[in-house]
Amino acid sequence: MIRPIAMLALLAIAGCGEPPPATAPTNESAPPETASAPLSDVVKVRLETEAGSILLALDHKSAPVTTTNFVRYVDRNRFDGTFFYRAARTKGDVGRGFVQGGIRHSARRSFPPIEHEPTTTTGLKHVDGTVSMARAAPSGAMGDFFIVVGGAMPAMDAKPDSPGFAAFGRVAEGMDVVRSILAAPTYANAGRGPMRGQMIEKPVRILKARREP
């Protein structure tokens, strides 16, 4: 169990640590469920980043709402040009924690928030390599996500007194790239509250995100 990071996760896995912009999110006519071509039980998405390639295997069968939302951002190129901007490391262990990336509350890139899929419903857990959604409210996830590194984080899973976060896949290839992002230098004084000291000095650009056959 990773106690320092688990506490940070419960307090601050929500976009970039700043409130969402006042402008309304983009709202296109097609809802998330019909925005993309039909999805198989497992959907593979490759993130080409400045640090290397990361292949995600998304569990559409277990987490259909969350996976469909993520793929909608992929299919409409909303992740292209975004960044991994946060590296939340366990104190004293640069190999444990999580990295966070995505649209960073961009109104231009965002779709409406989706319904929360807790781990008690999906059966998924936050373990090494898990991909999960960042959110500011139980049903506030849009286009920011995080990847767990180095061990299980049960505090991120749903409990009777906490909705937890919506895990919806895992890293199939490229955990070395994820670990390198986690180890990236961060600003000592940037970020608000528990996110202080976790903002990456040179955020890692996501060049493109595309579905794979």
C-alpha positions, -999 to 999 in steps of 0.1 A, spaced: 0 0 0 13 34 -9 1 57 19 15 91 9 4 88 -28 -29 72 -19 -38 103 2 -27 126 -26 -48 107 -50 -79 110 -30 -74 147 -26 -61 159 -59 -64 137 -90 -85 163 -107 -73 178 -139 -43 201 -134 -50 212 -98 -67 244 -109 -105 250 -112 -121 243 -146 -124 274 -169 -156 294 -167 -164 288 -204 -187 259 -211 -171 226 -225 -175 218 -261 -207 198 -266 -211 181 -299 -243 166 -310 -232 129 -309 -232 115 -273 -202 95 -261 -220 62 -267 -224 69 -304 -194 91 -311 -170 63 -323 -172 32 -343 -183 0 -324 -158 -11 -298 -146 -46 -290 -142 -59 -255 -106 -47 -254 -96 -15 -273 -60 -8 -279 -48 28 -281 -13 39 -288 0 72 -273 30 85 -292 48 108 -269 81 128 -270 95 102 -245 84 72 -265 54 50 -273 28 38 -248 2 11 -257 -30 11 -237 -54 -19 -235 -87 -5 -225 -113 -28 -209 -145 -18 -227 -163 -49 -215 -158 -40 -178 -159 -2 -181 -179 7 -212 -188 43 -203 -153 53 -193 -136 35 -222 -161 49 -248 -154 84 -234 -117 80 -237 -119 66 -272 -141 95 -282 -112 119 -273 -88 96 -293 -110 94 -324 -115 131 -325 -78 138 -320 -84 157 -288 -53 143 -271 -30 153 -299 -7 180 -286 -17 176 -250 8 166 -223 17 144 -194 21 173 -169 21 157 -135 45 133 -118 33 124 -83 60 103 -66 60 85 -33 85 103 -10 118 86 -12 109 63 -41 109 77 -76 97 44 -89 63 46 -72 34 69 -78 14 80 -108 17 102 -139 -12 124 -151 -19 138 -185 -47 149 -209 -66 180 -218 -60 198 -186 -95 213 -184 -93 228 -219 -128 240 -228 -118 238 -265 -110 201 -262 -135 188 -237 -167 169 -239 -193 168 -212 -184 149 -180 -194 113 -179 -211 90 -154 -187 75 -128 -179 38 -131 -165 27 -97 -142 -2 -92 -170 -20 -72 -190 -21 -105 -162 -28 -130 -142 -52 -108 -110 -34 -119 -83 -24 -94 -56 3 -92 -24 -17 -96 9 -12 -114 1 0 -150 -36 7 -144 -51 36 -165 -77 56 -147 -97 88 -150 -89 120 -132 -119 139 -119 -130 168 -97 -163 153 -87 -177 117 -87 -192 123 -121 -167 149 -133 -143 129 -155 -137 143 -190 -103 141 -207 -76 139 -180 -63 105 -170 -35 90 -149 -13 58 -149 -3 40 -117 33 31 -114 52 7 -91 25 -10 -70 -11 -13 -59 -30 18 -47 -61 4 -30 -70 39 -17 -80 48 -52 -105 20 -54 -141 25 -44 -152 20 -8 -184 24 11 -174 60 21 -156 69 -12 -164 66 -49 -127 62 -57 -116 66 -93 -126 49 -125 -100 24 -136 -106 13 -172 -75 -4 -186 -38 -10 -183 -5 -3 -201 2 -32 -225 36 -18 -237 57 11 -227 59 11 -189 95 21 -193 83 53 -209 58 58 -181 85 53 -155 107 79 -172 79 104 -171 74 97 -134 111 104 -128 110 137 -147 121 168 -128 93 188 -112 90 224 -100 94 226 -62 68 253 -57 43 248 -86 9 233 -81 -18 239 -55 -23 220 -22 -13 183 -23 -2 188 -60 25 212 -49 59 200 -62 44 176 -87 41 197 -119 67 185 -145 92 212 -155 92 201 -191 58 184 -197 60 155 -220 39 161 -252 15 135 -265 22 138 -302 -8 117 -312 -32 91 -298 -47 66 -322 -66 33 -320 -48 2 -331 -64 -28 -349 
